Amino acid sequence: MKLTDIILSELSIAGEMQKYDVIVEHVSNAISEKYDIPNDGLLQGTIRVAVAEAMDTINEGWNDNIEQITIAYTTNGDLYSISIDGEKQRDDDLKRVKDFLQDTSGVDISTDKKIDKVIDAMKDHGIAIDTTEMDVS
């Protein structure tokens, strides 16, 4: 099953996360201009909380179709491949899943140095992550 079939065709979480700050910026600018109030941290923080609550509602159930993500690293610790429910991700799907994992966990997955944070972040979303090592010597 391809990532685009599972997640991205329904709702691109990675894309939504990247838009988060843009949403806050535009809404705070509009409110500030319309009501002549300062566009400061208090206004932006209030909007950020509201957007986060809305995103929780929107994102509910996004991972219902993903059971397992397998990340393979080389013996040197470099990212080798990513599979979702046994299907190796390639090209655009690979880029999207990498972006999704990095956006969700907040860490770079190109090396295995912080893979524990990725595993914990995915557990919070009900997705199991398995890591393997590939000998490419």
Residue pairs with C-beta under 8 A, 6 or more apart in sequence:
1 65
1 84
1 85
1 87
2 84
2 87
2 89
2 93
3 84
3 89
3 93
3 96
3 97
3 100
4 92
4 93
4 96
6 65
6 66
6 84
7 13
7 62
7 63
7 65
7 66
7 100
8 15
8 96
10 62
11 58
11 59
11 62
12 96
13 59
13 62
13 100
13 103
13 104
14 96
14 99
14 100
14 103
14 104
16 55
16 58
16 59
17 103
17 104
18 103
20 48
20 51
20 55
23 51
24 44
24 47
24 48
24 51
25 44
27 47
27 51
28 39
28 43
28 44
28 47
29 39
31 37
31 39
31 43
31 47
32 38
32 39
32 43
37 43
63 125
63 126
63 127
66 84
66 85
66 127
67 85
67 127
67 128
68 84
68 85
68 86
68 127
68 128
68 129
68 130
69 82
69 83
69 84
69 97
69 101
69 122
69 127
69 128
69 129
69 130
70 82
70 83
70 84
70 86
70 129
70 130
70 131
70 132
71 79
71 81
71 82
71 101
71 109
71 115
71 118
71 129
71 130
71 131
71 132
72 79
72 80
72 81
72 82
72 83
72 131
72 132
72 133
72 134
73 79
73 80
73 111
73 112
73 115
73 131
73 132
73 133
73 134
74 80
74 133
74 134
74 135
74 136
75 133
75 134
75 135
75 136
75 137
77 111
77 112
77 113
78 110
78 111
78 112
79 98
79 109
79 110
79 111
79 112
80 134
80 136
81 88
81 89
81 94
81 134
82 88
82 89
82 94
82 97
82 98
82 101
83 89
84 97
89 96
89 97
98 109
101 109
101 118
101 121
101 122
102 108
102 109
104 121
104 122
104 125
105 114
105 117
105 118
105 120
105 121
105 122
106 117
106 121
107 114
107 117
107 118
108 114
109 115
109 118
112 131
115 129
115 131
118 129
119 129
119 131
122 128
122 129
123 129
